[in-house]
Amino acid sequence: MRRCRNRHALVALTISLAALFYSYPEGFILTGLIVSPFAIRLGLLCWKIGPQFQKGLAVVLTAALCLVAPYLPTWITFLQHQWSVEISALKAGQGIFPGLVGHGFLPAIFGLGEEFSKMPPKLGSLFMACSAGILCAAGVIVPRSWRTEKVTALLILIGLGLVQGRVLEYDYGLYKIIFIGSIVWLPALFVGLFAVIRRFPFNRPEASIGSYLCLQLGFLFARFENREAVPYQAQKKMRQYEQIRRLDTIVGRQIVLVDCKNDFEYEWALFYARQMRVQILAYKSYLKLFQQRDFYGKRTLLPELGGDQIPAYVLSDYPSSRSVWSNEVFWLRPVESGASLLSVDCPNGIESMEGKRFLWISDRPTKFFIFTDQDRTARLYSEGVVMGPSIPRADSRTLYVKLLNTVQEMDVEKSFTVSLQLRRGINEVQIWCKDKVEVSKQPNGDTRALLLGIVNYDVEAATLDSSHSLRIPTQ
């Protein structure tokens, strides 16, 4: 530390501090909290060294602040948004790492594959996680240097983790805490390993190398044991995504609706289709942060589009028999004339029953996106219905059907059909159950709200005198 008095060292420290902020600005406050014990100790040491070092440190902090100042307004706005997400019911990234807030949280902390699983941890993973935890504790307690600061930093890290994992039950937030806190627990892991080795009369260099390899092999074995729970294992060939750029030879300047169920496909499809006239049904994944603005600075949420801006094609990540182009990852199909069902966004996902389309309606809205080439009445219907197991011993369900700002209530027993007065373009129809869940967990472990199943649903033109009619108000 006494060497950090010359000009070159101070410049390097200034650039490093600014780079630390820019590399992960949203995690800067959390990082600051975790390393605050070390920063306080360092400040006290600087004060003892003398005025010259104090002056140099003040210059470094001032210069670093000047470097990050251009980004500060954006940083403050982003933090405000992050806080609103933190306290909202629907948090970004929630559910990606269910194991962090489940039974396997200890192996999940060390990334042994249990973070993606809701099942109890395997014995091998649990043994490795306990061993790693003991080594981390040893790495913090055994060395005498900076012991108080390391213990304090670890307690701050544990406290932040408990808030995210136990109080808020926010698995993605807990992952961020663990990731940022690796500056504390990861070095402690290896310091603890070498501290244990020094307690035994071994050849230290050989024992250190052998213990390090054994630790890494143990982690590798545990990760391999949980390989089936780890998603995104298939290798992605970017060539199939890049081919989207050549679709303008088919679609020309006509509007293309991007509708992908998988978030990964959705984001890359938007990226490679950015030169075309693109529409979306809703922002997903990280792109929800944009809400009212997309990559290109244009407002493109469909409810804000004019009646003449209707899509001619749909680019999706699910097969279609009417596709005019496909590369086995994406399918391009023309939008049918008349009334047609473009897409369905269901909280419980889309399934099939005996080769027919099937989905479970829950107490949260399922969105049906229906296209019509002119103002018309259309009928949304299903071939049959199934009373869900979330409410046993009941032969009917009460549904809410919402079109724009009009809501209709209807009872469903043996069939489902509702007539909708649609306007030219894409109409969003929301359907959900009024009934409340009585059985929150099925015998097979399914925790979804399975209230009403609809079989082979579709849309067709209907007459104006249908018994159930829901109309958009005249503006």
Secondary structure, 3 states (H helix, E strand, C coil): CCCCCCHHHHHHHHHHHHHHHHHCHHHHHHHHHHHHHHHHHHHHHHHHHCHHHHHHHHHHHHHHHHHHHHHHHHHHHHHHHHHHHHCCCCCCCCCCCHHHHCCCHHHHHCCCCHHHCCCCCCHHHHHHHHHHHHHHHHHHHCCCCCHHHHHHHHHHHHHHHHHHHHHCCCHHHHHHHHHHCHHHHHHHHHHHHHHHHCCCCCCHHHHHHHHHHHHHHHHHHHHHHCHHHCCCCCCCCHHHHHHHHHHHHHHCCCCEEEECCCHHHHHHHHHHCCCCCEEECCCCHHHHHCCCCCCCCCCCEHHHCCCCCCCCEEEECCCCCCCCEECCCCEEEECCCCEEEEEEECCCCEEEECCEEEEEECCCCEEEEEEECCCEEEEEEECEEEECCCCCCCCCEEEEEEECCEEEEEEECCCEEEEEEECCEEEEEEEEECCCCCCCCCCCCCCCCCCEEEECCEEEECCCCCCCEEECCCC
